[in-house]
Amino acid sequence: TGKADALWELASQETGVLRLALGRAVVAGGYKGELPALNEGAGAALWILWQFVRWGGLKYPGLKSFAPDKPGEIFLMDLNDENPRAVELRISRGFDLASFNPHGISTYIDKDDSVYLFVVNHPEFKSTVEVFKFVEDENSLVHLKTIRHQLLSRVNDIVALGPDHFYATNDHYFFNSILTFLELFLGLPWSNVVYYSPTEVKEVASGFYSANGINISPDKKYVYIADLMAHRVHVMEKHANWNLTQLKVLELDTLVDNLFVDPYTGDVWGGCHPNGMKLFFYDPENLPGSEVIRIQNILSAKPTVTQVYAENGSVLQGCSVAAVYSGKLLIGTVFHRALYCEL
Ligand SMILES: *[C@@H]1O[C@H](CO)[C@@H](O)[C@H](O)[C@H]1NC(C)=O
């Protein structure tokens, strides 16, 4: 449709415009593990947790970064507000903020209404998963634990399955940028998906060129994985032992980065890079553009793929994620700004 109006750029802070990093909006309605009906309107507490990094965001081997050396931050936006603003969440003492370099995020709402936020972190270019508890009254995050594991070597995105278990994608085998480029250009399908719990950690899917965004269907039966370099979205079936088997693959003509699942419709939204070369070899004279696609009826024999937004980079560069709520669309990027649209 391409009709999205750019209404608003995220709130300025003293350095200028806030930049949205790689990440995924996670919707938590009323913190009850259930979403409010859409027509409940402003009364319904609907929040979108989103990660931002000021001025250029995620620092990642092989990717452009506009960032001076500043730690990452986590922001909260309430899309029920008439003029939604990104509010920085305070992070509890004891957590090493100086090396905070957030990447993929996911939330889990427990039976007791606790909201857990899982954040992929790259302190000193290593990979960890940080688990926080969200304290609504204080707009703060209490750090609970740091998870490290040799199978979580180069984590990109994460989807929480419980208060201490999740699936994570390793987008590459190597972390070193030269070896990563070799891996990409040799086309080594060494990227995988790992299941983590305190008692068991294992690879549950493999053979990806660069497993990137990961998300789960509203009924929790299917897992969607974006293989960025392969231009594919994999639909996986989840089994009782947490293993994943492939149901089908969607071939797309764009590089799908992160996936958002609309909890009301089950539609899968992808933030996409129409041209990988422009993304990886940044040239201010030849900017990377942005694309957002919506996949409807993904489990059916004929899913419908719609291009909802496409732009040449003059407005938005390097789109990596898109999320919708109640006719509002938020688009985030790898290192550029975020866009708030009304559909
Ligand atoms: C990008 O799109 C804008 C708006 O449509 C247009 O003015 C501009 O010339 C385009 N830039 C390039 C490099 O094509």
The ligand as a MOL file (V3000), in Angstrom:
LIG
                    3D

  0  0  0     0  0            999 V3000
M  V30 BEGIN CTAB
M  V30 COUNTS 14 14 0 0 0
M  V30 BEGIN ATOM
M  V30 1 C 14.2380 8.7000 -3.0840 0
M  V30 2 O 12.8700 9.0150 -3.0300 0
M  V30 3 C 12.6150 10.3910 -2.8850 0
M  V30 4 C 11.1250 10.5690 -2.6420 0
M  V30 5 O 10.3740 9.7900 -3.4980 0
M  V30 6 C 13.1190 11.1180 -4.1020 0
M  V30 7 O 12.8950 12.5170 -3.9730 0
M  V30 8 C 14.6240 10.8610 -4.2510 0
M  V30 9 O 15.0920 11.4270 -5.4420 0
M  V30 10 C 14.9110 9.3650 -4.2370 0
M  V30 11 N 16.3480 9.1830 -4.1690 0
M  V30 12 C 16.9970 8.3380 -4.9520 0
M  V30 13 C 18.4690 8.2520 -4.7350 0
M  V30 14 O 16.4390 7.6740 -5.8090 0
M  V30 END ATOM
M  V30 BEGIN BOND
M  V30 1 1 1 2
M  V30 2 1 1 10
M  V30 3 1 2 3
M  V30 4 1 3 4
M  V30 5 1 3 6
M  V30 6 1 4 5
M  V30 7 1 6 7
M  V30 8 1 6 8
M  V30 9 1 8 9
M  V30 10 1 8 10
M  V30 11 1 10 11
M  V30 12 1 11 12
M  V30 13 1 12 13
M  V30 14 2 12 14
M  V30 END BOND
M  V30 END CTAB
M  END
